[in-house]
Amino acid sequence: MKIFLVIAILFAVLILPVYGKPVLNDNDFVVQKFIAGIPNGPTTMAFEGNDILVLQKTDGQVRLINDGALQEKPVLDENVTSEGEQGMLGITTVGTKVYLYFTESTYDGGKPLGKRVYSYDWNGTELVNKTLVKDLWATQTYHNGGAMVTDQNGSVYLVVGDAGRYGKLENHPTGEPDDTGVILRIAPPGPYYAMGIRNSFGLAIDPVTGKLWDTENGVDVYDEINIVPPNFNSGWDVIMGPANDTTLKNLPGYPGYYYHDPQFTWEKTVAPTGLSFIDSKEFEKYKNSLFVGDCNNGNLYRFELNDNRDGFVFSSSQLSDKIVNVGDSMDEIIFGTGFGCITDVVAGPDGLLYFVSLSDGTIYRIVPKSYTTQNSASDSPQIQYWLYPAIAAVIVVPIAYLIIRKK
């Protein structure tokens, strides 16, 4: 049935327009296509000075964006298996040290050898001195996570999904810990930072408080945004979304780890992915906000933080319970639409907001309208027709995300 569904969707995207033009709901800003035509499924990006390193999911390449142009030669090319949610998945930096997370293979598209984190040195033109940091043996076509982040002390964190395994780290009474369903501190290495996570494509550090936040993906219901303190138990696979007396009673727990409800929940899944705070004069009006992308709807969300920056405030009575129930309006939190499958959201060193669209093969940039209106995505229609199977194959990746979420 799943194979039939994939074929049907593939046929549809070959003949129908995929996305309309992106739209922002704040007239003080415009959205630009900063870099278009990135092949093979761009997943995440990271700044090295003013340069950008962007990962290509399906071919294992890391590409350089220098002076606003995508350079032809990759700065790194690793062998990856890319079926489903596998491939080149995560990146973060500490100075000129670059950490990458990917499902490694002996050749592109081959069988997975494992999920691995390597460090590299950035010399300005290439990633060199490859060093194995973490070998995670349990890989599947889905729920491998992939988001990475560096905190204010230079520690590196990685989120890994449950990979279809159900042991003590997924709040089952049996099944020894196997590095699944967790947030790991990988440099310097440490104990599990959090556990009980079904899957996630988003980690961010609040630049004001230093606290870690994540997005988490439910099955058919209850996607989440969480503050993640040390020793956090996120509840899966007993709890997704807010807990009740029954689910709390059934949570076996994991010694030394503690549950709290999400800061926000979507009852109907939207597949939240990358998230970012931005603290710059260009985005002064949004310095107390959290921006979050999704893969299902092509939405960029904005959440207003409370005074303690440990939750959100809403004007809408429908959202005051911190849940978007089916039928509730999301108008208050939708900052922009029409971006396809957003997979990463990053605050740039130039004070602007960048985000990656896997399905569009594009890095978008949001700038104040006073900067310029040239080359903004609002200047021309963005309807695209996918006429070639090789290109359409990249579009199917986010659809696979949705199908896999049903597992």
C-alpha positions in Angstrom: 0.0 0.0 0.0 2.8 2.4 0.9 4.6 1.6 -2.4 1.4 2.3 -4.3 1.0 5.6 -2.5 4.5 6.7 -3.3 4.0 5.9 -7.0 0.7 7.8 -7.0 2.2 10.9 -5.5 5.3 10.7 -7.8 2.9 10.7 -10.8 1.1 13.7 -9.3 4.2 15.8 -8.8 5.4 15.0 -12.4 2.4 16.8 -13.9 1.1 19.3 -11.4 2.5 22.5 -9.9 4.2 21.9 -6.6 4.1 25.2 -4.7 2.8 28.7 -5.2 4.9 31.7 -4.5 6.1 32.3 -0.9 4.2 34.9 1.2 5.1 36.6 4.4 2.6 37.9 6.9 4.7 40.9 7.9 4.9 43.7 5.3 8.1 45.1 6.9 10.0 42.1 5.6 10.5 40.4 2.3 11.7 36.9 1.4 14.4 36.3 -1.1 15.6 33.2 -3.0 19.1 33.5 -1.7 20.4 30.3 -3.4 18.2 28.3 -5.8 18.9 25.1 -7.7 20.7 23.1 -4.9 20.5 19.5 -6.1 20.0 16.2 -4.4 17.9 17.3 -1.4 19.5 20.1 0.7 18.8 19.2 4.4 20.7 21.6 6.7 23.3 24.4 6.6 25.8 26.1 8.8 27.8 29.3 8.6 31.6 29.3 8.6 32.3 33.0 8.9 30.3 34.6 6.0 30.4 31.3 4.0 27.7 28.7 4.2 28.2 24.9 4.1 25.0 23.1 2.9 24.4 19.3 3.0 23.0 17.3 0.1 21.0 14.4 1.4 21.1 11.9 -1.4 24.7 12.2 -2.7 26.6 12.9 0.5 28.1 16.1 -0.8 28.8 19.2 1.3 28.6 22.4 -0.9 30.1 25.8 -0.3 28.2 29.1 -0.7 30.7 31.9 -1.1 29.8 35.5 -1.9 26.2 34.5 -2.5 27.0 31.8 -5.1 26.9 28.1 -4.9 30.4 26.8 -5.8 30.5 24.0 -8.4 33.0 21.8 -6.6 31.9 20.1 -3.4 34.1 20.7 -0.3 33.4 17.1 0.8 31.8 14.0 -0.8 31.0 11.1 1.5 29.3 7.8 0.6 25.8 7.7 2.0 22.7 5.5 1.9 19.8 7.8 1.3 16.6 5.8 1.4 13.8 7.4 3.4 15.2 9.5 6.2 18.8 8.4 5.7 21.6 10.4 4.0 23.6 13.5 4.9 21.6 14.8 7.8 23.3 17.1 10.3 25.9 19.8 10.7 27.2 22.1 13.4 30.5 24.0 13.9 32.8 25.0 16.7 35.1 27.6 15.3 36.7 25.9 12.2 35.8 22.4 13.5 32.9 21.0 11.6 30.8 18.1 12.8 28.7 16.0 10.3 26.1 13.3 11.0 25.2 10.9 8.2 24.2 7.3 7.4 27.4 6.0 5.9 27.7 3.4 3.2 30.5 1.9 1.0 28.9 3.7 -2.0 26.1 6.2 -2.6 22.8 4.4 -2.3 24.4 1.3 -0.8 23.5 -0.6 2.4 24.1 1.4 5.6 27.2 0.8 7.6 25.8 2.8 10.5 24.9 6.3 11.6 28.1 8.2 12.3 29.3 11.5 13.5 32.7 12.7 12.1 34.6 15.9 12.8 36.6 17.8 10.1 38.8 20.9 9.9 37.7 23.7 7.6 40.7 25.2 5.8 38.7 27.7 3.8 38.3 25.5 0.7 37.8 21.9 1.9 36.8 19.8 4.9 39.9 17.8 5.9 41.2 15.6 8.8 38.2 13.3 9.0 37.9 11.9 12.5 35.2 9.5 13.9 33.5 11.0 16.9 30.5 8.7 17.4 29.4 5.4 15.8 25.7 4.7 16.2 25.0 1.2 14.9 21.2 1.2 15.0 20.0 2.7 11.7 16.7 2.4 9.8 15.1 4.0 6.8 13.3 6.2 9.3 13.6 8.0 12.6 17.3 8.7 12.5 16.9 12.3 13.6 19.8 14.4 12.5 19.7 17.9 13.9 22.9 19.1 15.6 23.6 22.2 17.6 26.5 23.8 19.5 25.8 25.5 22.9 27.3 28.6 24.3 30.1 26.6 25.9 31.1 24.9 22.6 29.5 21.6 23.5 27.9 19.7 20.6 24.6 17.9 20.7 22.9 15.5 18.3 19.3 14.3 18.4 18.7 10.7 17.3 15.2 9.2 16.7 14.0 5.8 17.9 15.0 4.0 14.7 12.1 1.7 15.2 13.5 0.3 18.4 11.5 0.1 21.6 13.6 -0.3 24.7 14.2 1.4 28.0 15.2 4.7 26.2 11.7 4.7 24.6 10.0 4.1 28.1 9.6 0.4 27.8 10.4 -1.8 30.8 12.9 -3.9 28.8 15.5 -3.4 26.1 18.9 -2.2 27.1 20.0 1.4 26.2 21.2 1.5 22.5 21.6 5.2 21.7 18.2 5.5 20.2 15.4 8.1 21.0 17.9 10.4 22.7 19.7 13.7 22.6 23.5 13.0 22.9 26.3 15.3 24.0 28.9 14.1 21.6 31.7 16.6 22.1 32.8 16.5 24.8 31.1 13.1 25.2 28.6 12.8 28.1 25.6 10.8 29.3 22.3 11.0 27.6 21.1 14.6 27.7 17.5 13.6 27.0 15.6 10.4 26.2 12.1 9.3 25.2 12.2 11.0 21.8 10.3 9.5 18.8 12.1 11.6 16.2 13.3 15.1 15.7 14.7 17.4 13.0 15.3 20.5 15.1 17.6 21.7 17.9 18.3 25.3 18.9 20.0 27.2 21.7 18.3 30.3 23.1 21.0 33.0 22.9 19.7 34.8 26.0 19.1 31.9 28.4 21.4 29.2 26.9 18.6 26.7 27.1 18.2 23.9 24.6 14.9 23.6 22.6 13.8 20.9 20.2 10.9 20.0 17.8 9.6 16.4 18.0 7.5 14.5 15.5 4.4 12.5 16.5 2.7 9.7 14.6 -0.6 10.8 13.3 -1.2 13.3 16.2 0.8 15.5 18.5 3.9 17.1 17.2 5.8 19.1 19.8 8.1 22.0 20.7 10.0 21.4 23.9 12.4 23.1 26.2 15.0 20.4 26.9 16.7 20.6 30.3 19.4 18.1 31.2 18.0 14.6 32.1 14.7 15.3 30.3 12.3 12.4 29.5 10.1 13.4 26.6 7.7 10.6 27.2 7.7 8.5 23.9 6.5 5.9 23.3 3.9 6.3 26.1 3.3 10.0 25.7 3.2 12.4 22.8 1.6 15.8 23.3 0.3 16.8 26.8 0.2 14.0 29.3 -2.9 12.9 31.2 -3.4 10.9 34.4 -3.5 7.7 32.5 -0.4 8.2 30.4 1.6 9.5 33.4 0.6 6.5 35.4 1.8 4.2 32.5 5.1 6.0 32.1 7.7 3.6 33.5 10.4 6.3 33.3 14.1 6.0 33.1 16.3 6.4 36.3 17.3 10.0 36.8 15.2 11.4 33.9 12.1 13.5 34.3 9.1 14.3 32.2 7.4 17.7 31.5 4.7 18.6 29.0 5.6 20.3 25.7 5.7 24.1 25.4 3.5 23.7 22.4 1.6 20.9 20.6 0.0 20.5 17.2 -2.9 17.9 17.5 -2.8 17.4 13.7 0.7 16.7 12.7 2.6 19.4 10.6 6.1 17.8 10.8 8.0 20.6 12.6 11.6 20.7 11.7 14.3 23.4 12.1 13.9 26.1 14.7 15.9 29.2 15.5 16.0 32.3 17.7 17.3 35.5 16.2 18.8 38.4 18.2 19.8 41.2 15.8 19.0 44.8 15.1 17.6 43.7 11.8 15.0 41.6 13.6 14.7 43.8 16.7 10.9 43.4 16.7 11.3 39.6 16.9 14.1 39.3 19.5 11.6 37.6 21.8 10.5 35.1 19.3 11.1 31.5 18.2 10.9 30.7 14.4 10.0 27.1 13.4 9.6 25.5 10.0 7.5 22.6 8.9 7.7 20.0 6.2 4.0 19.1 5.7 2.6 22.5 4.9 5.5 24.8 3.9 4.8 27.1 6.8 7.3 29.2 8.8 5.9 29.8 12.3 6.7 32.5 14.8 6.1 32.1 18.5 6.2 34.9 21.0 8.2 34.0 24.1 6.9 34.8 27.6 9.0 37.0 30.0 10.9 34.0 31.4 11.6 32.6 27.9 10.4 29.2 29.0 7.1 29.2 27.1 4.8 31.2 24.8 2.1 33.8 25.0 -0.9 34.0 22.7 -3.6 36.5 21.9 -5.9 33.8 20.5 -8.0 32.1 23.0 -7.8 29.0 20.8 -4.1 28.7 21.4 -4.0 29.7 25.1 -4.0 26.0 26.1 -0.7 25.6 24.1 -2.4 23.2 21.7 -3.5 23.7 18.1 -6.6 21.4 18.1 -8.2 20.3 14.9 -10.3 23.2 13.7 -8.3 25.9 15.6 -6.9 28.8 13.6 -3.1 29.1 13.3 -3.2 32.6 11.8 -1.5 34.1 14.9 1.6 31.9 14.6 2.0 31.6 10.8 4.7 34.0 9.7 5.0 32.8 6.1 3.7 30.2 3.8 4.6 28.5 0.5 8.1 27.3 1.2 7.7 23.6 0.6 9.4 21.2 3.0 11.5 23.4 5.3 14.2 21.4 6.9 16.4 24.0 8.7 16.1 27.5 10.1 19.3 29.5 10.9 20.0 32.9 12.2 22.9 34.3 10.1 25.9 36.3 11.3 24.6 39.2 9.2 21.5 39.4 11.4 19.1 37.9 8.8 17.0 34.7 8.9 17.8 31.8 6.5 16.0 28.6 6.0 16.4 25.5 3.8 13.7 24.1 1.6 14.5 20.5 0.8 11.7 20.2 -1.8 12.5 23.5 -3.5 16.3 23.0 -3.5 16.5 26.5 -2.2 17.9 28.5 0.7 15.5 31.4 1.4 16.5 34.5 3.3 14.2 37.0 5.1 15.4 40.6 5.1 13.9 43.9 6.2 11.9 45.6 3.4 14.1 48.7 3.9 17.2 46.7 2.8 16.0 45.9 -0.8 13.1 44.4 -2.7 15.3 43.2 -5.6 15.3 39.4 -6.1 12.7 38.8 -3.4 10.5 35.8 -3.9 7.5 38.0 -3.9 8.5 39.7 -7.1 7.8 36.7 -9.4 5.6 33.6 -9.3 7.3 30.6 -7.9 5.1 27.9 -9.4 7.4 25.2 -10.6 6.6 22.2 -13.0 8.6 19.1 -12.4 9.1 17.6 -15.8 12.0 15.3 -15.3 12.0 12.2 -13.2 15.5 12.9 -11.8 14.4 16.2 -10.4 11.0 14.8 -9.2 12.8 12.1 -7.2 14.2 14.8 -5.0 10.7 16.1 -4.4 9.5 12.7 -3.2 11.8 12.9 -0.2 9.6 15.0 1.9 6.6 12.9 0.9 8.5 9.9 2.2 8.8 11.8 5.5 5.0 11.9 5.7 4.5 8.2 4.7 7.2 7.1 7.2 5.6 9.1 10.0 2.7 6.6 9.8 4.9 3.8 10.9 
